[in-house]
């Protein structure tokens, strides 16, 4: 049974924090390719059964990185030049990377993205679980456990599949 209630996910993530970190350590000792093969069908099942449009929490809590490629898409979408986009919609992060300014996202309308077809790659790729080498992104996954029902459910289903206690 999948859990989509954000408050319950947050509470469970906090309650299971030690277990989640132990599971991370366990996963780091496993073969990357084998874990990817186990994660893939779990992710597909979870994504088929969770509608992001009923949540939108990522757009309320995460600030995506903006790349040069994103600038071209934003320029097309917003009909502004790059300098105007930087000035109006971005700010520098801790590592001097460009981040979308503010939370929630200024392009969020209800739970829908107003620039969906030209959204930043970081948004398009979220929650990043489909990428190869799942075990190389475990810090980010743990960070997103209490933010995203997809991440939470994949991580919990993976514990079950691997008989982790």
Protein Blocks (a to p, Z undefined) as FASTA:
>chain_A
ZZfbfklmmmmmmmmmmmmmmmmmmmmmpcfklmmmmmmmmmmmmmmmpcfklnommmmm
pccdddfklmmmmmmmnopafklmmmmmgccdfkopacdehjddfkbghjacfklmmgcf
klmmpgolmpghkllmmmmmmmmmmmpmklmmmmmmmmmmnopZZ
